[in-house]
Amino acid sequence: MGSKALNTNAKITPERVDEALDIRDRLIIELLVSVLDEKQVIERHILKERLANLIQLSDHDDELKETIHALVNKL
Protein backbone atom coordinates (compact mmCIF):
# COMPACT_ATOMS: atom_id res chain seq x y z
CA MET A 1 0.00 0.00 0.00
CA GLY A 2 1.74 3.17 -1.18
CA SER A 3 1.26 6.67 0.06
CA LYS A 4 0.64 9.45 -2.42
CA ALA A 5 2.25 11.93 -0.01
CA LEU A 6 5.50 10.01 0.49
CA ASN A 7 8.10 10.79 -2.15
CA THR A 8 9.60 7.34 -2.71
CA ASN A 9 12.20 8.64 -5.19
CA ALA A 10 13.60 11.23 -2.77
CA LYS A 11 17.36 11.54 -2.51
CA ILE A 12 19.41 12.29 0.58
CA THR A 13 21.37 15.52 0.35
CA PRO A 14 24.51 14.80 2.43
CA GLU A 15 24.98 18.37 3.65
CA ARG A 16 21.39 18.47 4.99
CA VAL A 17 21.33 15.05 6.74
CA ASP A 18 21.84 16.28 10.33
CA GLU A 19 19.20 18.98 9.97
CA ALA A 20 16.77 16.52 8.36
CA LEU A 21 17.38 13.85 11.02
CA ASP A 22 16.59 16.36 13.78
CA ILE A 23 13.35 17.36 12.03
CA ARG A 24 12.40 13.74 11.27
CA ASP A 25 12.93 12.75 14.90
CA ARG A 26 10.84 15.69 16.13
CA LEU A 27 8.03 14.84 13.70
CA ILE A 28 8.06 11.19 14.79
CA ILE A 29 7.85 12.21 18.46
CA GLU A 30 4.99 14.64 17.74
CA LEU A 31 3.13 11.99 15.77
CA LEU A 32 3.61 9.29 18.41
CA VAL A 33 2.43 11.64 21.17
CA SER A 34 -0.67 12.37 19.10
CA VAL A 35 -1.32 8.68 18.48
CA LEU A 36 -0.85 7.78 22.15
CA ASP A 37 -3.06 10.68 23.23
CA GLU A 38 -5.80 9.40 20.92
CA LYS A 39 -5.14 5.81 22.12
CA GLN A 40 -4.73 4.56 18.56
CA VAL A 41 -2.83 1.64 17.16
CA ILE A 42 -0.78 2.69 14.15
CA GLU A 43 0.70 0.48 11.47
CA ARG A 44 4.02 1.22 9.76
CA HIS A 45 2.50 2.27 6.42
CA ILE A 46 0.06 4.62 8.20
CA LEU A 47 2.94 6.06 10.23
CA LYS A 48 4.92 6.73 7.04
CA GLU A 49 1.89 8.32 5.36
CA ARG A 50 1.19 10.61 8.30
CA LEU A 51 4.86 11.59 8.51
CA ALA A 52 4.83 12.34 4.78
CA ASN A 53 1.80 14.59 5.26
CA LEU A 54 3.57 16.46 8.07
CA ILE A 55 6.66 16.89 5.89
CA GLN A 56 4.60 18.30 3.02
CA LEU A 57 2.87 20.74 5.38
CA SER A 58 6.16 21.95 6.86
CA ASP A 59 7.73 25.29 6.03
CA HIS A 60 11.05 23.75 5.01
CA ASP A 61 12.61 24.24 1.59
CA ASP A 62 12.16 21.63 -1.14
CA GLU A 63 15.68 20.22 -0.82
CA LEU A 64 15.25 19.65 2.91
CA LYS A 65 11.78 18.14 2.41
CA GLU A 66 13.23 15.68 -0.10
CA THR A 67 16.01 14.74 2.33
CA ILE A 68 13.47 14.17 5.13
CA HIS A 69 11.31 12.04 2.80
CA ALA A 70 14.37 9.92 1.92
CA LEU A 71 15.16 9.43 5.61
CA VAL A 72 11.57 8.42 6.36
CA ASN A 73 11.79 5.88 3.54
CA LYS A 74 14.71 4.28 5.39
CA LEU A 75 12.53 3.57 8.46
N, C-alpha and C positions, 0 to 999 in steps of 0.2 A: 504494500500500500504506500504510494508515494505522496508526498506533500507538494502542493503547487507553490507554497511559499518558500520551501527550502531549495536553495540553489545548489543542486547536486554537482554542478560543474565548477564550483568556486575554487579558486586557487589561493594558496597561502602566500601572502606577501611577507617575506622574512623580516623585514624591518618593522612590521606592524604586529608581529606575533605576541610580544609581551602585553601590549596594549589590548589586543583582541582577547587574549586569555583572561585578563582581568575583567573585561566586560562580559565575556561568556560566563565566567564563574559567578559574577554578580547576577546575571540574568537567570542562571540555573537556581541560585539561592532564592531569588524573588519568586520564581515559578514554583519551587518546592514549598515555600512558605504558603503561597496561595493555595496550592493543592491540599496541603495538610490542614489549613484553616477551613477549607471546604469539605474536609474529610473524604477526599476522592481517592480512587485508585487510578494510577496513570500508567499506561503502557508506553514502551520506548518510542514507538512511532508517533504517538500523540505528544509525548514530551518534545520530540524533535520538531513537530509541526508547530507547537505553541512557542518554542524557542525561535523558530524561523519567523513567526509572526511578530514577536517582540523585536527581533533584529530589524525587520523591515520597517517597523514603526519608530525605530530609534533615530536620533538626530545625527548619527555618525555619517561620515563621507562614504561614498560608494566603495572605495578601495578597502576601507576598514570593515564595512558590512560584508564584503566578499570574503575577507580573511576570517571573520567570525563564522560565517556560513561554513567555510571549509573546516574550521575547528569543530563545529557542531557535528559535521558529517563524520568526524573521526570518533565520536562517542560510541 
